Amino acid sequence: MDLVQIGQTILAHRKSTKLTQQKLAEKAHVSRYTLIKLEKGTASDIQLKTLLAILSELNLTLDIKDRPISGIPVLGDN
């Protein structure tokens, strides 16, 4: 899963729980701007702690798995 897919998942779950960006940001103790960037898939500098806080508020988890070598950059690739 790449950053864009993570953002799309967060956006879908936020909307399904009827949370506004502002309310989710407040609950996760992050800025609304950070949440906006994450939902757009452009928060390339997001800290893991921040991502986990947002996921936690949506009752989502982040799983780490081996990925096939495909040449497609994913979250954390530099």
mmJSON file of the N, C-alpha and C atoms, coordinates in Angstrom:
{"data_MODEL":{"atom_site":{
"group_PDB":["ATOM","ATOM","ATOM","ATOM","ATOM","ATOM","ATOM","ATOM","ATOM","ATOM","ATOM","ATOM","ATOM","ATOM","ATOM","ATOM","ATOM","ATOM","ATOM","ATOM","ATOM","ATOM","ATOM","ATOM","ATOM","ATOM","ATOM","ATOM","ATOM","ATOM","ATOM","ATOM","ATOM","ATOM","ATOM","ATOM","ATOM","ATOM","ATOM","ATOM","ATOM","ATOM","ATOM","ATOM","ATOM","ATOM","ATOM","ATOM","ATOM","ATOM","ATOM","ATOM","ATOM","ATOM","ATOM","ATOM","ATOM","ATOM","ATOM","ATOM","ATOM","ATOM","ATOM","ATOM","ATOM","ATOM","ATOM","ATOM","ATOM","ATOM","ATOM","ATOM","ATOM","ATOM","ATOM","ATOM","ATOM","ATOM","ATOM","ATOM","ATOM","ATOM","ATOM","ATOM","ATOM","ATOM","ATOM","ATOM","ATOM","ATOM","ATOM","ATOM","ATOM","ATOM","ATOM","ATOM","ATOM","ATOM","ATOM","ATOM","ATOM","ATOM","ATOM","ATOM","ATOM","ATOM","ATOM","ATOM","ATOM","ATOM","ATOM","ATOM","ATOM","ATOM","ATOM","ATOM","ATOM","ATOM","ATOM","ATOM","ATOM","ATOM","ATOM","ATOM","ATOM","ATOM","ATOM","ATOM","ATOM","ATOM","ATOM","ATOM","ATOM","ATOM","ATOM","ATOM","ATOM","ATOM","ATOM","ATOM","ATOM","ATOM","ATOM","ATOM","ATOM","ATOM","ATOM","ATOM","ATOM","ATOM","ATOM","ATOM","ATOM","ATOM","ATOM","ATOM","ATOM","ATOM","ATOM","ATOM","ATOM","ATOM","ATOM","ATOM","ATOM","ATOM","ATOM","ATOM","ATOM","ATOM","ATOM","ATOM","ATOM","ATOM","ATOM","ATOM","ATOM","ATOM","ATOM","ATOM","ATOM","ATOM","ATOM","ATOM","ATOM","ATOM","ATOM","ATOM","ATOM","ATOM","ATOM","ATOM","ATOM","ATOM","ATOM","ATOM","ATOM","ATOM","ATOM","ATOM","ATOM","ATOM","ATOM","ATOM","ATOM","ATOM","ATOM","ATOM","ATOM","ATOM","ATOM","ATOM","ATOM","ATOM","ATOM","ATOM","ATOM","ATOM","ATOM","ATOM","ATOM","ATOM","ATOM","ATOM","ATOM","ATOM","ATOM","ATOM","ATOM","ATOM","ATOM","ATOM","ATOM","ATOM"],
"id":[1,2,3,4,5,6,7,8,9,10,11,12,13,14,15,16,17,18,19,20,21,22,23,24,25,26,27,28,29,30,31,32,33,34,35,36,37,38,39,40,41,42,43,44,45,46,47,48,49,50,51,52,53,54,55,56,57,58,59,60,61,62,63,64,65,66,67,68,69,70,71,72,73,74,75,76,77,78,79,80,81,82,83,84,85,86,87,88,89,90,91,92,93,94,95,96,97,98,99,100,101,102,103,104,105,106,107,108,109,110,111,112,113,114,115,116,117,118,119,120,121,122,123,124,125,126,127,128,129,130,131,132,133,134,135,136,137,138,139,140,141,142,143,144,145,146,147,148,149,150,151,152,153,154,155,156,157,158,159,160,161,162,163,164,165,166,167,168,169,170,171,172,173,174,175,176,177,178,179,180,181,182,183,184,185,186,187,188,189,190,191,192,193,194,195,196,197,198,199,200,201,202,203,204,205,206,207,208,209,210,211,212,213,214,215,216,217,218,219,220,221,222,223,224,225,226,227,228,229,230,231,232,233,234],
"type_symbol":["N","C","C","N","C","C","N","C","C","N","C","C","N","C","C","N","C","C","N","C","C","N","C","C","N","C","C","N","C","C","N","C","C","N","C","C","N","C","C","N","C","C","N","C","C","N","C","C","N","C","C","N","C","C","N","C","C","N","C","C","N","C","C","N","C","C","N","C","C","N","C","C","N","C","C","N","C","C","N","C","C","N","C","C","N","C","C","N","C","C","N","C","C","N","C","C","N","C","C","N","C","C","N","C","C","N","C","C","N","C","C","N","C","C","N","C","C","N","C","C","N","C","C","N","C","C","N","C","C","N","C","C","N","C","C","N","C","C","N","C","C","N","C","C","N","C","C","N","C","C","N","C","C","N","C","C","N","C","C","N","C","C","N","C","C","N","C","C","N","C","C","N","C","C","N","C","C","N","C","C","N","C","C","N","C","C","N","C","C","N","C","C","N","C","C","N","C","C","N","C","C","N","C","C","N","C","C","N","C","C","N","C","C","N","C","C","N","C","C","N","C","C","N","C","C","N","C","C","N","C","C","N","C","C"],
"label_atom_id":["N","CA","C","N","CA","C","N","CA","C","N","CA","C","N","CA","C","N","CA","C","N","CA","C","N","CA","C","N","CA","C","N","CA","C","N","CA","C","N","CA","C","N","CA","C","N","CA","C","N","CA","C","N","CA","C","N","CA","C","N","CA","C","N","CA","C","N","CA","C","N","CA","C","N","CA","C","N","CA","C","N","CA","C","N","CA","C","N","CA","C","N","CA","C","N","CA","C","N","CA","C","N","CA","C","N","CA","C","N","CA","C","N","CA","C","N","CA","C","N","CA","C","N","CA","C","N","CA","C","N","CA","C","N","CA","C","N","CA","C","N","CA","C","N","CA","C","N","CA","C","N","CA","C","N","CA","C","N","CA","C","N","CA","C","N","CA","C","N","CA","C","N","CA","C","N","CA","C","N","CA","C","N","CA","C","N","CA","C","N","CA","C","N","CA","C","N","CA","C","N","CA","C","N","CA","C","N","CA","C","N","CA","C","N","CA","C","N","CA","C","N","CA","C","N","CA","C","N","CA","C","N","CA","C","N","CA","C","N","CA","C","N","CA","C","N","CA","C","N","CA","C","N","CA","C","N","CA","C","N","CA","C","N","CA","C","N","CA","C","N","CA","C"],
"label_alt_id":[null,null,null,null,null,null,null,null,null,null,null,null,null,null,null,null,null,null,null,null,null,null,null,null,null,null,null,null,null,null,null,null,null,null,null,null,null,null,null,null,null,null,null,null,null,null,null,null,null,null,null,null,null,null,null,null,null,null,null,null,null,null,null,null,null,null,null,null,null,null,null,null,null,null,null,null,null,null,null,null,null,null,null,null,null,null,null,null,null,null,null,null,null,null,null,null,null,null,null,null,null,null,null,null,null,null,null,null,null,null,null,null,null,null,null,null,null,null,null,null,null,null,null,null,null,null,null,null,null,null,null,null,null,null,null,null,null,null,null,null,null,null,null,null,null,null,null,null,null,null,null,null,null,null,null,null,null,null,null,null,null,null,null,null,null,null,null,null,null,null,null,null,null,null,null,null,null,null,null,null,null,null,null,null,null,null,null,null,null,null,null,null,null,null,null,null,null,null,null,null,null,null,null,null,null,null,null,null,null,null,null,null,null,null,null,null,null,null,null,null,null,null,null,null,null,null,null,null,null,null,null,null,null,null],
"label_comp_id":["MET","MET","MET","ASP","ASP","ASP","LEU","LEU","LEU","VAL","VAL","VAL","GLN","GLN","GLN","ILE","ILE","ILE","GLY","GLY","GLY","GLN","GLN","GLN","THR","THR","THR","ILE","ILE","ILE","LEU","LEU","LEU","ALA","ALA","ALA","HIS","HIS","HIS","ARG","ARG","ARG","LYS","LYS","LYS","SER","SER","SER","THR","THR","THR","LYS","LYS","LYS","LEU","LEU","LEU","THR","THR","THR","GLN","GLN","GLN","GLN","GLN","GLN","LYS","LYS","LYS","LEU","LEU","LEU","ALA","ALA","ALA","GLU","GLU","GLU","LYS","LYS","LYS","ALA","ALA","ALA","HIS","HIS","HIS","VAL","VAL","VAL","SER","SER","SER","ARG","ARG","ARG","TYR","TYR","TYR","THR","THR","THR","LEU","LEU","LEU","ILE","ILE","ILE","LYS","LYS","LYS","LEU","LEU","LEU","GLU","GLU","GLU","LYS","LYS","LYS","GLY","GLY","GLY","THR","THR","THR","ALA","ALA","ALA","SER","SER","SER","ASP","ASP","ASP","ILE","ILE","ILE","GLN","GLN","GLN","LEU","LEU","LEU","LYS","LYS","LYS","THR","THR","THR","LEU","LEU","LEU","LEU","LEU","LEU","ALA","ALA","ALA","ILE","ILE","ILE","LEU","LEU","LEU","SER","SER","SER","GLU","GLU","GLU","LEU","LEU","LEU","ASN","ASN","ASN","LEU","LEU","LEU","THR","THR","THR","LEU","LEU","LEU","ASP","ASP","ASP","ILE","ILE","ILE","LYS","LYS","LYS","ASP","ASP","ASP","ARG","ARG","ARG","PRO","PRO","PRO","ILE","ILE","ILE","SER","SER","SER","GLY","GLY","GLY","ILE","ILE","ILE","PRO","PRO","PRO","VAL","VAL","VAL","LEU","LEU","LEU","GLY","GLY","GLY","ASP","ASP","ASP","ASN","ASN","ASN"],
"label_asym_id":["A","A","A","A","A","A","A","A","A","A","A","A","A","A","A","A","A","A","A","A","A","A","A","A","A","A","A","A","A","A","A","A","A","A","A","A","A","A","A","A","A","A","A","A","A","A","A","A","A","A","A","A","A","A","A","A","A","A","A","A","A","A","A","A","A","A","A","A","A","A","A","A","A","A","A","A","A","A","A","A","A","A","A","A","A","A","A","A","A","A","A","A","A","A","A","A","A","A","A","A","A","A","A","A","A","A","A","A","A","A","A","A","A","A","A","A","A","A","A","A","A","A","A","A","A","A","A","A","A","A","A","A","A","A","A","A","A","A","A","A","A","A","A","A","A","A","A","A","A","A","A","A","A","A","A","A","A","A","A","A","A","A","A","A","A","A","A","A","A","A","A","A","A","A","A","A","A","A","A","A","A","A","A","A","A","A","A","A","A","A","A","A","A","A","A","A","A","A","A","A","A","A","A","A","A","A","A","A","A","A","A","A","A","A","A","A","A","A","A","A","A","A","A","A","A","A","A","A","A","A","A","A","A","A"],
"label_entity_id":["1","1","1","1","1","1","1","1","1","1","1","1","1","1","1","1","1","1","1","1","1","1","1","1","1","1","1","1","1","1","1","1","1","1","1","1","1","1","1","1","1","1","1","1","1","1","1","1","1","1","1","1","1","1","1","1","1","1","1","1","1","1","1","1","1","1","1","1","1","1","1","1","1","1","1","1","1","1","1","1","1","1","1","1","1","1","1","1","1","1","1","1","1","1","1","1","1","1","1","1","1","1","1","1","1","1","1","1","1","1","1","1","1","1","1","1","1","1","1","1","1","1","1","1","1","1","1","1","1","1","1","1","1","1","1","1","1","1","1","1","1","1","1","1","1","1","1","1","1","1","1","1","1","1","1","1","1","1","1","1","1","1","1","1","1","1","1","1","1","1","1","1","1","1","1","1","1","1","1","1","1","1","1","1","1","1","1","1","1","1","1","1","1","1","1","1","1","1","1","1","1","1","1","1","1","1","1","1","1","1","1","1","1","1","1","1","1","1","1","1","1","1","1","1","1","1","1","1","1","1","1","1","1","1"],
"label_seq_id":[1,1,1,2,2,2,3,3,3,4,4,4,5,5,5,6,6,6,7,7,7,8,8,8,9,9,9,10,10,10,11,11,11,12,12,12,13,13,13,14,14,14,15,15,15,16,16,16,17,17,17,18,18,18,19,19,19,20,20,20,21,21,21,22,22,22,23,23,23,24,24,24,25,25,25,26,26,26,27,27,27,28,28,28,29,29,29,30,30,30,31,31,31,32,32,32,33,33,33,34,34,34,35,35,35,36,36,36,37,37,37,38,38,38,39,39,39,40,40,40,41,41,41,42,42,42,43,43,43,44,44,44,45,45,45,46,46,46,47,47,47,48,48,48,49,49,49,50,50,50,51,51,51,52,52,52,53,53,53,54,54,54,55,55,55,56,56,56,57,57,57,58,58,58,59,59,59,60,60,60,61,61,61,62,62,62,63,63,63,64,64,64,65,65,65,66,66,66,67,67,67,68,68,68,69,69,69,70,70,70,71,71,71,72,72,72,73,73,73,74,74,74,75,75,75,76,76,76,77,77,77,78,78,78],
"pdbx_PDB_ins_code":[null,null,null,null,null,null,null,null,null,null,null,null,null,null,null,null,null,null,null,null,null,null,null,null,null,null,null,null,null,null,null,null,null,null,null,null,null,null,null,null,null,null,null,null,null,null,null,null,null,null,null,null,null,null,null,null,null,null,null,null,null,null,null,null,null,null,null,null,null,null,null,null,null,null,null,null,null,null,null,null,null,null,null,null,null,null,null,null,null,null,null,null,null,null,null,null,null,null,null,null,null,null,null,null,null,null,null,null,null,null,null,null,null,null,null,null,null,null,null,null,null,null,null,null,null,null,null,null,null,null,null,null,null,null,null,null,null,null,null,null,null,null,null,null,null,null,null,null,null,null,null,null,null,null,null,null,null,null,null,null,null,null,null,null,null,null,null,null,null,null,null,null,null,null,null,null,null,null,null,null,null,null,null,null,null,null,null,null,null,null,null,null,null,null,null,null,null,null,null,null,null,null,null,null,null,null,null,null,null,null,null,null,null,null,null,null,null,null,null,null,null,null,null,null,null,null,null,null,null,null,null,null,null,null],
"Cartn_x":[0.852,0.0,0.894,0.63,1.429,0.71,1.344,0.816,-0.534,-0.714,-1.986,-3.106,-2.845,-3.842,-4.163,-3.15,-3.378,-4.282,-3.993,-4.817,-6.248,-6.435,-7.78,-8.55,-7.857,-8.49,-8.907,-8.035,-8.353,-9.547,-9.54,-10.644,-11.967,-11.962,-13.185,-13.701,-12.802,-13.23,-13.679,-13.014,-13.431,-14.847,-15.115,-16.45,-17.498,-17.14,-18.116,-18.475,-17.567,-17.851,-18.412,-18.606,-19.191,-18.371,-17.056,-16.164,-15.702,-15.653,-15.052,-13.534,-12.84,-11.38,-10.962,-11.618,-11.263,-11.449,-12.578,-12.862,-11.874,-11.567,-10.591,-9.217,-8.832,-7.537,-7.453,-8.512,-8.526,-8.413,-9.171,-9.15,-7.777,-7.097,-5.784,-4.64,-4.966,-3.971,-2.97,-3.515,-2.7,-3.366,-2.666,-3.266,-4.178,-5.164,-6.057,-5.249,-4.271,-3.416,-2.696,-2.201,-1.545,-2.524,-3.735,-4.751,-5.116,-5.24,-5.546,-4.454,-3.186,-2.074,-2.092,-2.38,-2.412,-3.526,-4.707,-5.828,-5.555,-4.786,-4.426,-3.244,-2.578,-1.424,-0.151,-0.1,1.07,1.859,1.544,2.222,3.452,4.381,5.553,6.45,6.285,7.121,6.393,5.271,4.478,5.232,5.165,5.802,4.898,5.502,4.756,3.815,4.281,3.469,2.191,2.292,1.141,0.174,0.715,-0.114,-0.855,-0.172,-0.787,-1.883,-1.697,-2.717,-3.997,-3.846,-5.01,-5.696,-4.906,-5.475,-6.208,-5.635,-6.246,-7.628,-7.771,-9.062,-10.119,-9.675,-10.6,-10.735,-10.12,-10.107,-9.489,-8.438,-7.684,-6.308,-5.664,-4.308,-3.418,-2.141,-1.142,-0.386,-0.429,0.281,1.536,2.605,3.862,4.059,4.265,4.448,5.59,6.178,7.142,6.409,7.075,6.459,7.289,6.626,7.383,8.234,9.354,10.215,9.599,9.124,8.427,8.969,9.801,10.305,9.366,8.194,7.232,7.541,7.823,8.123,6.9,7.121,6.061,6.473,5.566,5.815,7.125,8.019,9.308,10.452,10.149,11.236,11.833,13.13,13.781,14.487],
"Cartn_y":[-1.173,0.0,1.231,2.157,3.373,4.519,5.658,6.805,7.28,7.223,7.637,6.697,5.395,4.418,4.568,4.84,5.068,6.284,7.346,8.557,8.319,7.551,7.245,6.412,5.491,4.653,5.503,6.388,7.279,8.161,8.731,9.583,8.805,7.614,6.808,6.466,6.073,5.723,6.958,8.072,9.305,9.674,9.607,9.959,8.96,7.677,6.665,6.809,7.4,7.644,9.048,9.77,11.115,12.11,11.908,12.856,13.906,15.145,16.182,16.072,16.697,16.729,17.388,18.463,19.185,18.318,17.608,16.785,15.632,14.96,13.868,14.398,15.523,16.118,16.419,16.973,17.274,16.001,14.971,13.719,13.052,13.177,12.55,13.474,14.694,15.687,16.006,16.216,16.635,17.851,18.519,19.672,19.209,20.011,19.708,19.687,20.565,20.624,19.291,18.685,17.379,16.338,16.345,15.388,15.595,16.847,17.147,16.584,16.835,16.32,14.796,14.179,12.725,12.178,12.748,12.274,12.468,13.477,13.707,12.846,12.199,11.379,12.166,13.371,14.233,14.483,13.752,13.955,13.057,13.245,12.369,12.467,13.516,13.708,13.352,12.65,12.34,11.377,11.633,10.76,9.563,8.433,7.215,7.421,8.119,8.399,9.149,10.084,10.864,9.987,9.204,8.302,7.318,6.754,5.783,6.42,7.665,8.368,8.545,8.903,9.084,7.743,6.726,5.394,4.891,5.125,4.678,5.296,6.569,7.251,6.693,6.072,5.48,3.966,3.449,2.007,1.222,1.798,1.144,0.768,-0.196,-0.584,-0.532,-0.531,-0.547,-1.859,-2.673,-3.948,-3.82,-4.432,-4.428,-5.814,-5.852,-7.12,-6.984,-8.115,-8.11,-7.696,-6.935,-6.546,-7.089,-7.41,-7.868,-6.724,-7.045,-6.026,-5.617,-4.372,-3.902,-2.586,-1.935,-0.639,0.512,0.211,1.262,1.743,3.032,3.529,3.464,3.136,3.109,3.96,4.15,4.971,4.57,5.512,5.252,5.074,4.87,4.761,6.146,6.191,7.473,7.387],
"Cartn_z":[0.0,0.0,0.0,-0.878,-0.932,-0.216,-0.168,0.572,0.026,-1.275,-1.873,-1.423,-1.43,-1.0,0.484,1.285,2.711,2.89,2.171,2.251,1.823,0.747,0.265,1.296,1.934,2.962,4.155,4.581,5.701,5.349,4.163,3.721,3.725,3.155,3.09,4.49,5.376,6.73,7.512,7.305,7.988,7.569,6.274,5.788,6.256,6.299,6.726,8.206,8.977,10.394,10.624,9.523,9.553,10.38,10.391,11.062,10.063,10.499,9.666,9.782,8.853,8.957,10.258,10.615,11.837,13.072,13.141,14.318,14.427,13.308,13.337,13.721,13.169,13.503,14.996,15.554,16.987,17.823,17.45,18.207,18.151,17.001,16.83,17.256,17.657,18.088,16.976,15.773,14.63,14.007,13.135,12.476,11.338,11.039,9.918,8.628,8.518,7.327,7.11,8.182,8.079,7.571,8.094,7.664,6.198,5.78,4.377,3.476,3.831,3.024,2.994,4.112,4.166,3.283,3.363,2.543,1.053,0.699,-0.705,-1.158,-0.201,-0.545,-0.747,-0.193,-0.389,0.895,1.947,3.237,3.323,2.423,2.354,3.583,4.364,5.546,6.849,6.746,7.937,8.848,10.134,11.109,11.385,11.655,11.935,13.119,14.143,15.328,14.949,14.038,13.582,12.798,11.884,11.086,11.987,12.953,13.849,14.704,15.104,15.889,15.076,13.817,12.937,12.707,12.4,12.173,13.407,14.566,15.816,16.015,15.722,15.876,14.935,13.833,12.863,13.048,14.12,14.381,13.22,12.64,11.576,12.107,11.453,11.823,10.596,10.85,9.786,9.914,8.866,8.862,8.009,8.473,7.728,7.146,5.843,5.147,4.158,3.802,2.71,1.447,0.612,-0.648,-1.795,-2.881,-4.042,-4.585,-5.111,-5.702,-7.028,-7.08,-8.278,-8.795,-7.997,-8.416,-8.114,-7.568,-7.216,-5.806,-5.646,-4.3,-3.404,-2.15,-1.153,0.033,0.951,2.128,2.779,2.938,3.583,2.61,1.33,0.343,0.108,-0.053,-0.357,-1.682],
"occupancy":[1.0,1.0,1.0,1.0,1.0,1.0,1.0,1.0,1.0,1.0,1.0,1.0,1.0,1.0,1.0,1.0,1.0,1.0,1.0,1.0,1.0,1.0,1.0,1.0,1.0,1.0,1.0,1.0,1.0,1.0,1.0,1.0,1.0,1.0,1.0,1.0,1.0,1.0,1.0,1.0,1.0,1.0,1.0,1.0,1.0,1.0,1.0,1.0,1.0,1.0,1.0,1.0,1.0,1.0,1.0,1.0,1.0,1.0,1.0,1.0,1.0,1.0,1.0,1.0,1.0,1.0,1.0,1.0,1.0,1.0,1.0,1.0,1.0,1.0,1.0,1.0,1.0,1.0,1.0,1.0,1.0,1.0,1.0,1.0,1.0,1.0,1.0,1.0,1.0,1.0,1.0,1.0,1.0,1.0,1.0,1.0,1.0,1.0,1.0,1.0,1.0,1.0,1.0,1.0,1.0,1.0,1.0,1.0,1.0,1.0,1.0,1.0,1.0,1.0,1.0,1.0,1.0,1.0,1.0,1.0,1.0,1.0,1.0,1.0,1.0,1.0,1.0,1.0,1.0,1.0,1.0,1.0,1.0,1.0,1.0,1.0,1.0,1.0,1.0,1.0,1.0,1.0,1.0,1.0,1.0,1.0,1.0,1.0,1.0,1.0,1.0,1.0,1.0,1.0,1.0,1.0,1.0,1.0,1.0,1.0,1.0,1.0,1.0,1.0,1.0,1.0,1.0,1.0,1.0,1.0,1.0,1.0,1.0,1.0,1.0,1.0,1.0,1.0,1.0,1.0,1.0,1.0,1.0,1.0,1.0,1.0,1.0,1.0,1.0,1.0,1.0,1.0,1.0,1.0,1.0,1.0,1.0,1.0,1.0,1.0,1.0,1.0,1.0,1.0,1.0,1.0,1.0,1.0,1.0,1.0,1.0,1.0,1.0,1.0,1.0,1.0,1.0,1.0,1.0,1.0,1.0,1.0,1.0,1.0,1.0,1.0,1.0,1.0,1.0,1.0,1.0,1.0,1.0,1.0],
"B_iso_or_equiv":[0.0,0.0,0.0,0.0,0.0,0.0,0.0,0.0,0.0,0.0,0.0,0.0,0.0,0.0,0.0,0.0,0.0,0.0,0.0,0.0,0.0,0.0,0.0,0.0,0.0,0.0,0.0,0.0,0.0,0.0,0.0,0.0,0.0,0.0,0.0,0.0,0.0,0.0,0.0,0.0,0.0,0.0,0.0,0.0,0.0,0.0,0.0,0.0,0.0,0.0,0.0,0.0,0.0,0.0,0.0,0.0,0.0,0.0,0.0,0.0,0.0,0.0,0.0,0.0,0.0,0.0,0.0,0.0,0.0,0.0,0.0,0.0,0.0,0.0,0.0,0.0,0.0,0.0,0.0,0.0,0.0,0.0,0.0,0.0,0.0,0.0,0.0,0.0,0.0,0.0,0.0,0.0,0.0,0.0,0.0,0.0,0.0,0.0,0.0,0.0,0.0,0.0,0.0,0.0,0.0,0.0,0.0,0.0,0.0,0.0,0.0,0.0,0.0,0.0,0.0,0.0,0.0,0.0,0.0,0.0,0.0,0.0,0.0,0.0,0.0,0.0,0.0,0.0,0.0,0.0,0.0,0.0,0.0,0.0,0.0,0.0,0.0,0.0,0.0,0.0,0.0,0.0,0.0,0.0,0.0,0.0,0.0,0.0,0.0,0.0,0.0,0.0,0.0,0.0,0.0,0.0,0.0,0.0,0.0,0.0,0.0,0.0,0.0,0.0,0.0,0.0,0.0,0.0,0.0,0.0,0.0,0.0,0.0,0.0,0.0,0.0,0.0,0.0,0.0,0.0,0.0,0.0,0.0,0.0,0.0,0.0,0.0,0.0,0.0,0.0,0.0,0.0,0.0,0.0,0.0,0.0,0.0,0.0,0.0,0.0,0.0,0.0,0.0,0.0,0.0,0.0,0.0,0.0,0.0,0.0,0.0,0.0,0.0,0.0,0.0,0.0,0.0,0.0,0.0,0.0,0.0,0.0,0.0,0.0,0.0,0.0,0.0,0.0,0.0,0.0,0.0,0.0,0.0,0.0],
"pdbx_formal_charge":[null,null,null,null,null,null,null,null,null,null,null,null,null,null,null,null,null,null,null,null,null,null,null,null,null,null,null,null,null,null,null,null,null,null,null,null,null,null,null,null,null,null,null,null,null,null,null,null,null,null,null,null,null,null,null,null,null,null,null,null,null,null,null,null,null,null,null,null,null,null,null,null,null,null,null,null,null,null,null,null,null,null,null,null,null,null,null,null,null,null,null,null,null,null,null,null,null,null,null,null,null,null,null,null,null,null,null,null,null,null,null,null,null,null,null,null,null,null,null,null,null,null,null,null,null,null,null,null,null,null,null,null,null,null,null,null,null,null,null,null,null,null,null,null,null,null,null,null,null,null,null,null,null,null,null,null,null,null,null,null,null,null,null,null,null,null,null,null,null,null,null,null,null,null,null,null,null,null,null,null,null,null,null,null,null,null,null,null,null,null,null,null,null,null,null,null,null,null,null,null,null,null,null,null,null,null,null,null,null,null,null,null,null,null,null,null,null,null,null,null,null,null,null,null,null,null,null,null,null,null,null,null,null,null],
"auth_seq_id":[1,1,1,2,2,2,3,3,3,4,4,4,5,5,5,6,6,6,7,7,7,8,8,8,9,9,9,10,10,10,11,11,11,12,12,12,13,13,13,14,14,14,15,15,15,16,16,16,17,17,17,18,18,18,19,19,19,20,20,20,21,21,21,22,22,22,23,23,23,24,24,24,25,25,25,26,26,26,27,27,27,28,28,28,29,29,29,30,30,30,31,31,31,32,32,32,33,33,33,34,34,34,35,35,35,36,36,36,37,37,37,38,38,38,39,39,39,40,40,40,41,41,41,42,42,42,43,43,43,44,44,44,45,45,45,46,46,46,47,47,47,48,48,48,49,49,49,50,50,50,51,51,51,52,52,52,53,53,53,54,54,54,55,55,55,56,56,56,57,57,57,58,58,58,59,59,59,60,60,60,61,61,61,62,62,62,63,63,63,64,64,64,65,65,65,66,66,66,67,67,67,68,68,68,69,69,69,70,70,70,71,71,71,72,72,72,73,73,73,74,74,74,75,75,75,76,76,76,77,77,77,78,78,78],
"auth_comp_id":["MET","MET","MET","ASP","ASP","ASP","LEU","LEU","LEU","VAL","VAL","VAL","GLN","GLN","GLN","ILE","ILE","ILE","GLY","GLY","GLY","GLN","GLN","GLN","THR","THR","THR","ILE","ILE","ILE","LEU","LEU","LEU","ALA","ALA","ALA","HIS","HIS","HIS","ARG","ARG","ARG","LYS","LYS","LYS","SER","SER","SER","THR","THR","THR","LYS","LYS","LYS","LEU","LEU","LEU","THR","THR","THR","GLN","GLN","GLN","GLN","GLN","GLN","LYS","LYS","LYS","LEU","LEU","LEU","ALA","ALA","ALA","GLU","GLU","GLU","LYS","LYS","LYS","ALA","ALA","ALA","HIS","HIS","HIS","VAL","VAL","VAL","SER","SER","SER","ARG","ARG","ARG","TYR","TYR","TYR","THR","THR","THR","LEU","LEU","LEU","ILE","ILE","ILE","LYS","LYS","LYS","LEU","LEU","LEU","GLU","GLU","GLU","LYS","LYS","LYS","GLY","GLY","GLY","THR","THR","THR","ALA","ALA","ALA","SER","SER","SER","ASP","ASP","ASP","ILE","ILE","ILE","GLN","GLN","GLN","LEU","LEU","LEU","LYS","LYS","LYS","THR","THR","THR","LEU","LEU","LEU","LEU","LEU","LEU","ALA","ALA","ALA","ILE","ILE","ILE","LEU","LEU","LEU","SER","SER","SER","GLU","GLU","GLU","LEU","LEU","LEU","ASN","ASN","ASN","LEU","LEU","LEU","THR","THR","THR","LEU","LEU","LEU","ASP","ASP","ASP","ILE","ILE","ILE","LYS","LYS","LYS","ASP","ASP","ASP","ARG","ARG","ARG","PRO","PRO","PRO","ILE","ILE","ILE","SER","SER","SER","GLY","GLY","GLY","ILE","ILE","ILE","PRO","PRO","PRO","VAL","VAL","VAL","LEU","LEU","LEU","GLY","GLY","GLY","ASP","ASP","ASP","ASN","ASN","ASN"],
"auth_asym_id":["A","A","A","A","A","A","A","A","A","A","A","A","A","A","A","A","A","A","A","A","A","A","A","A","A","A","A","A","A","A","A","A","A","A","A","A","A","A","A","A","A","A","A","A","A","A","A","A","A","A","A","A","A","A","A","A","A","A","A","A","A","A","A","A","A","A","A","A","A","A","A","A","A","A","A","A","A","A","A","A","A","A","A","A","A","A","A","A","A","A","A","A","A","A","A","A","A","A","A","A","A","A","A","A","A","A","A","A","A","A","A","A","A","A","A","A","A","A","A","A","A","A","A","A","A","A","A","A","A","A","A","A","A","A","A","A","A","A","A","A","A","A","A","A","A","A","A","A","A","A","A","A","A","A","A","A","A","A","A","A","A","A","A","A","A","A","A","A","A","A","A","A","A","A","A","A","A","A","A","A","A","A","A","A","A","A","A","A","A","A","A","A","A","A","A","A","A","A","A","A","A","A","A","A","A","A","A","A","A","A","A","A","A","A","A","A","A","A","A","A","A","A","A","A","A","A","A","A","A","A","A","A","A","A"],
"auth_atom_id":["N","CA","C","N","CA","C","N","CA","C","N","CA","C","N","CA","C","N","CA","C","N","CA","C","N","CA","C","N","CA","C","N","CA","C","N","CA","C","N","CA","C","N","CA","C","N","CA","C","N","CA","C","N","CA","C","N","CA","C","N","CA","C","N","CA","C","N","CA","C","N","CA","C","N","CA","C","N","CA","C","N","CA","C","N","CA","C","N","CA","C","N","CA","C","N","CA","C","N","CA","C","N","CA","C","N","CA","C","N","CA","C","N","CA","C","N","CA","C","N","CA","C","N","CA","C","N","CA","C","N","CA","C","N","CA","C","N","CA","C","N","CA","C","N","CA","C","N","CA","C","N","CA","C","N","CA","C","N","CA","C","N","CA","C","N","CA","C","N","CA","C","N","CA","C","N","CA","C","N","CA","C","N","CA","C","N","CA","C","N","CA","C","N","CA","C","N","CA","C","N","CA","C","N","CA","C","N","CA","C","N","CA","C","N","CA","C","N","CA","C","N","CA","C","N","CA","C","N","CA","C","N","CA","C","N","CA","C","N","CA","C","N","CA","C","N","CA","C","N","CA","C","N","CA","C","N","CA","C","N","CA","C","N","CA","C","N","CA","C","N","CA","C"],
"pdbx_PDB_model_num":[1,1,1,1,1,1,1,1,1,1,1,1,1,1,1,1,1,1,1,1,1,1,1,1,1,1,1,1,1,1,1,1,1,1,1,1,1,1,1,1,1,1,1,1,1,1,1,1,1,1,1,1,1,1,1,1,1,1,1,1,1,1,1,1,1,1,1,1,1,1,1,1,1,1,1,1,1,1,1,1,1,1,1,1,1,1,1,1,1,1,1,1,1,1,1,1,1,1,1,1,1,1,1,1,1,1,1,1,1,1,1,1,1,1,1,1,1,1,1,1,1,1,1,1,1,1,1,1,1,1,1,1,1,1,1,1,1,1,1,1,1,1,1,1,1,1,1,1,1,1,1,1,1,1,1,1,1,1,1,1,1,1,1,1,1,1,1,1,1,1,1,1,1,1,1,1,1,1,1,1,1,1,1,1,1,1,1,1,1,1,1,1,1,1,1,1,1,1,1,1,1,1,1,1,1,1,1,1,1,1,1,1,1,1,1,1,1,1,1,1,1,1,1,1,1,1,1,1,1,1,1,1,1,1]
}}}
